[in-house]
Amino acid sequence: MAGNADFDEILSTTLKNYVPKLTDNIFSARPLFYALTNGQTIRRISGGANIVVPIIYGTNSTAGSYSGTDTIATTAQTGISAAEYSWGQYAATVTISGIEEAKNNGEAQIIDLLEGKIFQTQETVIENMNTMFWADGSGNSGKDWEGIQSLVSGSTVGGINPGATGNSFWGPTQTNQGGVLSLAGMATMYNTISVGNDQPTIIFARRQGYEAYEALLTSSIRYTDTDMADGGFQNLLFKGAPITFDDSCEANAMYFLNTKYIQLVAHSDVWFKPTPFVRPTNQDAVFSQLLCYGQLTISNRARQGRLHGITNG
């Protein structure tokens, strides 16, 4: 059918105005997204060939006491490096057919139609992104973004191989529970990846793992984290860290994450950026694409842990 300029303009304006609400809905809909973004700002950068994340892996050997005119060490220091991540790309398309346009000519009808399409897109993005961020980054022929199963593993991440000589600082703690979940096993993992007050901020499992932990508790110690509860997520506490469940989490495993070091990086100019609605020459439809450039990054893998081989998880 012939193009309707007013229709296209209403669509483009409405979609642009709806995007902030759409992104809020997406990143508050799953506990992993909520943990990564609530109370923190997604890091936004304007470009670059790669995403560079500074890391500190050594101490400064010149620090120390001295007396009077003692010589103070000025030795050049190492121990600072960077992890480099490739940009990931993500897109979703909002399409309205010619017959839908014909049936929704009034401005109010156009807006209602588009909001329905946006809601459909939003729910799809929530589900697909949640799956992607829990995976290992190898999906869709390696085009998927980094996920928790790659960040908290022994694989090369950010261009750094934790198995190479001198790179042990870049490896998370992985422990095979080898049986039913136990409070002792959880405590060992939690304590191993904690240094002083730098401790896991959230613990994830599938529903079965969450219920296994719940069964270990007595009714008198079923504490919850109010922040996660206010976000609408069921949770319990373990040593001060909320533990919750997500069925996209790896089966028979429990992840102890310090989200201080896990950051979602977004391109400041292309983050759920809607393109103008266009009309293909060979289709009776209009469409707009929501484009994202970014990556899930990590700056300290040693503060992360994976407890696996849980037979009741």
Secondary structure, 3 states (H helix, E strand, C coil): CCCCHHHHHHHHHHHHHHHHHHHHHHHCCCHHHHHHHCCCCCEEECCCCCEEEEEECCCCCCCCCCCCCCCCCCCCCCCEEEEEECCEEEEEEEEEEHHHHHHCCCHHHHHHHHHHHHHHHHHHHHHHHHHHHHCCCCHHHHCCCCCHHHHCCCCCECCECCCCCCCHHHCCEEEEEEECCCHHHHHHHHHHCCECCECCCEEEECHHHHHHHHHHCCHHHCCCCHHHHHCCCCCEEECCEEEEECCCCCCCEEEEECHHHEEEEEEEEEEEEECCCECCCCCCEEEEEEEEEEEEEECCCCCCEEEEEECCC
